[in-house]
């Protein structure tokens, strides 16, 4: 049986992945009427673990604290997400587009001080995306963009912390050497970024 595809967009806060993934969903949906698209995100708001994560993100003050607790919640929320949504949609031959996945936990929780081997162990058995696109921008640019949005800042939206998170994202091709991971320069106009995203997606269609 032919299965669907699993594509993930990643990057530090403010990189533009949420805008790009919505554009990608529309593009793929219009590209071919036989393609069904399932758009999702992490952390979810459909599990009690995801709800708890989102409360912590809004209320915590120190980004370097509670890495073990954050990791535990993220992984439990991810298992819920995978079992109840991602895998069923892939098996139903849909294209699953996820705004964040396991790479966020590695990038952010490593910046909090989590152990790499522990994170790798906790993620054994998770489905591997057909394509992961990391939109790369500097932490300075991220803070500038987040400031323009004007929303209340979450605990990880901190210049020093996001600098470490970005460094971790740039290690993902090394950490997940056997996976299809592409890093795209997100410092350019969003139209140019989207053009490159489409190019990478067409390689696996």
N, C-alpha and C positions, 0 to 999 in steps of 0.2 A: 504493500500500500504506500502511495506517495504521501509524505508528510509535508507539513507547512515549513515555514522558515522562522527563525528567531533572530531578531536584530535588536541590538542594544545601543543606545546613545548615552555617553558618559561625559563627565567633565566637572570642573569645580563650579561652585555656585556662580551664577551670572554669565556662564559661557555661552548661553543661547540654545542649549540642547532642547529645552521644552518647546521653544518656538520652532526649531528645525524639525523635531519629530512630528509635530502637528502638520507641518508642511509636507513632510514625507508621507504621512498617512494619507493625506488628500491626493498626493501625486500618484501613489501606488494604486489607490482606489479607482482613480480615473484612468489609469494606464491600461487596465485589463479587467473587464467585467467578471472574469473567472477568479480574480484574486479577492479574497476576503481579508480584511485587515482588522486586527485586534490591538487597540492602543491601550497601554497600561503604564503604571509607574510604581516606583518604590521610594520610600516606604509606602505601603498601602494604607488606606483608611477602611479596609474591609476585614481586617483581623484586629483582635484586641492588642496584639503586639505592635502593629503599625500605629494604632491610635496612641499607644503609650509613647512610642518613639517621637511622634509629632508633638506631643505635649512636652517631652523633654527638650526637644529642639527649640521650642518657643520659650521655655522657662529657665533652662540652665544658663549659667553665666560663664563658667570656666570651660573652654573647649577641650582642655587636656585631662579633665577628670572623668571618671566612670567609663573608661574604655571597655571594660569587661561587661558591664551592664548594657551599654549600647550594643556591643557585639552580639550578646545573647538575644536581645530583642530583634535586632535586624535579621539574624539567622532564622529565628522562629517565624518571623513575618515572611521571610523569603520562602521557607518551606511551604507555608500556607499558600502563598502566591503561586508557587510552582505547581503544587498538587491540584489546586482548585481552579486555576486559570491558565497558566502558561502551557503546561503539558496537554490539557484537554484541547486547547485551541490549536496547538501544533498538530496533534493527532487528527483534528478535524480539518486539516489542510489549510489553516489560516496562516497569514503572515502576522506574527506577533512582534509588535514594536514596543520596547520597554524603555521608559525614561528612568534610567538607573537600574543597576542589578548588582551582582556580587562585587564588581570592581569598586563601587562606592565604599563598601565596607572595608576593602583592603586599603584604599587610598585614605579614607578618613580615620579609620581606627588605627592604622599604622602610625598616622600623625598624632594620635592620642597616646601612643606608646604600646599598642597591642603587639603580640608576638606573631611573626609571619608564619611560622610552622603551625601554630595553633589555629590561625585563620585558615590555612590550607587544609588542615584536618577537618575543621568544621564545615568546609564546603565540598567535601568528597560526596559524589553522587548527584550534584546539581547538574542540570542540563547545560551543555556548552553552546553558546550562541553561534549561529552561522557567520555572523559578522558583528564586531563591536567597533563602534566609531567613538573615539575620544576627541572632543572639541577642545583644543588647547588654547588658553589665554593666560596672561600673566595675572598674578594675584592683585596687582595694582589696578589693572583694567577691570577685574572682577569687582573690586570694591567701588570703583567709579560707576560701573553699571548698576550695582545694587543700590548705590546712593541715589541714582536717578529714579529708580522704581519707587523709592520712598516708603517701602514696607518696613515694619518692625523687623530688626535684624535677629536672625536665629543664632544659636550659640557658636556655630562653626564659621560664621561670616566675620572673620577676623583676619587682618592682613598677614600677620606672622603665621597663623595656623594654615590659611589657604596657600601660602607659599610652600609649606611642607606637603600639603595635599597635592598640589600640582606636581611637585617632584615625584611623589608616589605614583601619580597617574602616568608619568613618563617612564616609570619602571614596569608598567603592566606588560609590555611586549616581552620583557625579560622574565617576569614572574610567571606569565602564562605563555611560554615560548611556543607551545604547540597550537595555540588558538589564533584565529583570524582577527587580529586587532590592527586598526588603522588610526593613526593620529593625524588630525586635520588642523591646520592653522586657523583658529577662530578669531584672529585679530583683524581679519579682512571684512569687507561688507558682507552682510548676511546672504546676499544673492550669490556671491562667489563661494561662500561656504556651502550653501545648498547645492550648487552645481557640482561640487566635489563629492558631496554625500551621495547624490544621485548616481554619479559615476561609479562609486564603490558598490552601491546596491545593485546596479545593473550587472556587475561581475558575478553575482550569485543567483540571479534570477533564472 
